[in-house]
Amino acid sequence: MTERRRRRHWWPGVLTALALLVTAAPGTPAVAREEPRAPVSVPALTDWSPESGSYAYGRDTRLVAGTGAERRVAGTLVADLRAAGHGTVPVVGGGARAGDIVIDIEPGRSSLGPEGYELHAGRRLSVTGATETGAFYGTRTLLQLLAKGDRVPAGRTVDVPRYKERGVGVCACYIHVSLPWLENLVREMAYHKLNQLLLELKVKSDAHPEANTWGYYTKDEIRRLVALGEKYHVEIIPEINSPGHMDPWIENRPDLQLTDTDGDKQPSRLDITRPEAFAYYTSLMDEYAEVFPGRDWHMGADEYMLGSDFAKYPHVLEYARERYGPNATPQDAFVDFVNRVHAHAVSKGKRLRIWNDGLTGANTVPVAAGTTVEHWLNVAVKPSRLIAQGYPLMNAAYALYLVRGGFHTDTGALYDQSWDPRGFEGEKLASSDGITGAKISLWPDNGRGETENEVAVALWPALRHIAQATWGDPHPDATYDGFTARGTAVGHAPGFRDLTRVPVADGTYTFRTSGRSFAAAVRRTADGYVTLRTQDGCLEVRGGKLTLNVPLQPGVEVTSQACDPAGTLQRWALEPAGGGGYRLVNAITRMTVSVTDDGRLAQYPPDQRTPAVWHLT
């Protein structure tokens, strides 16, 4: 235990002992008593004031709510109580009686801030916020308190977050992450009071069909996800990374690719000197705005010169000097592109966010004021300097990363160190001033390294830890085991779908669809998929162009290969398709199996070719 933590535990203990000595009757020895602990939640309640008795939730419980905002909070709570197995509760107006749950929004309670709430449990239970979001978060705590039964210890808490941005980032930027998985994530985030989901992803474009390589999402899928986020007070922030990592968008646009002195095109790098490149990028921003109505836009801006340097692109320096004079640097051209995107975002009512590693200090042109910098890498310009320069700063440290088939955050070690958002890569700050918050990040560097179900196993402890560290005391339990037990006690969010459920028992089946049939032994995998063993081997997607080590090319054939228990490309989801049939979806590529005109099995995005519906006998 550090000296700081020893002092923190020692001083409250002295106060408690003094209070007991003062209140003890004359001649009566003072006996130390342990204060009753707050009921279990994540994030933990830090100022619980216990009272005698308990609140009882039962068949006569009603939800009492008045205004439209209160009714919206109550409506969401009704659905979640039902999903959690607590039955259907009526929403009423008027006075409350014993056993009722009361939702209040009191704008005058400014001390609660935009997201804090007060919860009081007694003969009835009340949740009060100064805003709709605050009241909503109070209902998340209520759901957690009911996770182990229908009684809540009587008491009161005022619960206000320490940081305004508490998030998760997911790169579904090359590979496709299933929509049910993302919906689970939104529900889990809200349940733990996380409020910001960054999604680097591709939306299928109407304006630029040449860019529609897999794995994109349709606009209807995004609308469905954004609507869920709005319901659960999770802001979903889109990202199209630029001017680097642009290959998902410009691999078929060589006219926009940066070209080096050898004449070689760089399909991942946008040529920031070309007006057409800026127009292309901003047109994508405008198209995304059709389905992402939020106020934030993330342009990435990381690793533009990854594996190279500006010297190979002398026209970038020429561009910078034409705009900013003879002392300009190539980095000024990069910052110029960032600032032009910033101006476009502001003109559309949005705020810009970027990663920090492009801010090397080599530029003479400053990044536009108001740009939020998300700090993930230790470079020359330290967090303290960025804050001194006035930039809102979010902690997205590499230590918080979960990389498919690679580095996973050591949540236990971070917990034991009482990590909080002041702990950046390369610098620990003494104050939280200027820090907006922190987030964990999921990256698919080796896309076949783990399935999304395997990623989820590592994600949930990390998610609960970042929720705790950004909302309240980063170390509410004496041990990490104690903290994980807290997470186990509150469980998953109401409405959470078990994506590891396999709808058929292990056994040998004949798979039949129009134009094709085959026999295969179905075996459940540990991560909740199945393998399909035919007489020639296990069905696998193999061939075509690899992206992040994944065969993401539509039309790639599904063939029988030597069975490999570690082979994630041999894992399949059986998704019910109605009428007793199933679609076959590869666990890694997320494409469905179709039957070609000549009877072969091949993978395609479901909106490009009608998936085969298989009936098993």
TAQUI-V472692 format. One record per backbone hydrogen bond with DSSP energy under -0.5 kcal/mol. NH is the residue of the N-H (numbers start at 1). CO is the residue of the C=O. If there is no record, write none. Layout:
nh->[NH,NH]
co->[CO,CO]
//
This chain:
nh->[6,7,8,9,10,11,12,13,14,15,16,17,18,19,20,21,22,23,24,28,29,49,50,51,55,57,57,61,63,64,64,65,65,71,72,73,74,75,76,77,78,79,80,81,82,83,84,85,86,89,90,92,92,99,100,101,102,103,104,104,106,107,109,110,112,113,116,117,118,119,120,121,122,122,125,126,127,128,129,130,134,135,136,137,138,139,140,141,142,143,144,145,146,147,149,152,154,155,156,157,159,159,160,162,163,164,165,166,167,168,169,170,171,172,172,182,183,184,185,186,187,188,189,190,191,192,192,193,194,195,196,197,198,198,199,199,200,200,201,201,202,203,204,211,212,213,217,222,223,224,225,226,227,228,229,230,231,232,233,234,235,235,237,237,238,238,239,240,241,242,246,249,250,251,253,256,257,258,258,260,261,263,266,267,269,270,270,271,272,274,277,278,279,280,281,282,283,284,285,286,287,288,289,290,291,292,293,297,298,299,299,301,301,306,308,312,313,316,317,318,319,320,321,322,323,324,325,328,332,333,333,334,335,336,337,338,339,340,341,342,343,344,345,346,347,348,348,349,350,351,353,354,355,356,359,360,371,372,373,374,374,375,375,376,379,381,382,385,386,387,388,389,390,391,393,394,395,396,396,398,400,401,402,403,404,406,409,411,414,415,416,417,418,419,423,424,424,426,427,429,429,435,436,436,437,438,439,440,441,442,443,443,446,447,447,448,449,452,455,456,457,458,459,460,461,462,463,464,465,466,467,468,469,470,471,472,476,483,484,485,486,487,488,489,490,491,496,499,501,503,507,509,509,511,511,512,512,513,516,518,520,521,522,522,523,523,525,528,530,531,533,533,534,534,537,538,539,540,541,542,542,547,550,552,552,553,554,555,556,558,559,559,561,567,568,570,571,572,573,575,575,576,577,578,581,582,583,585,585,586,587,590,592,593,594,596,596,599,602,603,604,608,609,612,614,614,615,617]
co->[2,3,4,5,6,7,8,9,10,11,12,13,14,15,16,17,18,19,20,25,27,156,48,154,152,55,150,58,90,62,101,63,92,67,68,69,70,71,72,73,74,75,76,77,78,79,80,82,81,87,61,63,90,123,97,62,125,64,102,127,129,105,106,108,109,110,112,159,128,157,126,155,120,124,100,120,102,118,104,116,114,131,132,133,134,135,136,137,138,139,140,141,142,144,146,55,53,121,49,119,117,157,158,471,470,436,436,164,438,196,440,198,442,170,200,178,179,180,181,182,183,184,185,186,187,188,189,190,189,166,166,235,168,196,197,237,170,198,199,239,172,201,217,208,209,211,202,218,219,220,221,222,223,224,225,226,227,228,230,229,195,233,197,235,236,296,199,298,239,299,268,246,246,247,250,253,254,266,269,264,312,260,258,265,266,243,268,256,270,271,274,274,275,276,277,278,279,280,281,282,283,284,285,287,288,288,291,351,238,297,353,242,299,303,305,309,310,313,313,314,315,316,317,318,319,320,321,325,329,329,330,330,331,332,333,334,335,336,337,338,339,340,341,342,343,344,345,346,345,295,297,372,300,374,356,358,368,352,392,354,372,373,394,374,377,359,380,382,382,383,384,385,387,386,434,373,437,375,394,376,397,398,441,407,443,403,401,409,410,411,412,413,415,414,420,422,427,424,424,422,427,432,393,434,393,165,395,167,400,169,402,441,404,445,548,548,446,587,451,452,453,454,455,456,457,458,459,460,461,462,463,464,465,466,467,468,473,479,480,481,482,483,484,485,486,487,493,497,498,501,522,507,520,509,518,510,615,516,513,511,509,533,507,520,521,531,529,525,572,523,521,531,532,537,534,561,532,559,569,540,557,550,547,545,550,545,552,603,553,601,540,557,538,564,566,567,568,530,585,573,583,574,581,581,578,614,575,573,583,591,571,586,604,584,602,594,600,596,594,556,592,605,605,593,582,612,512,510]
//
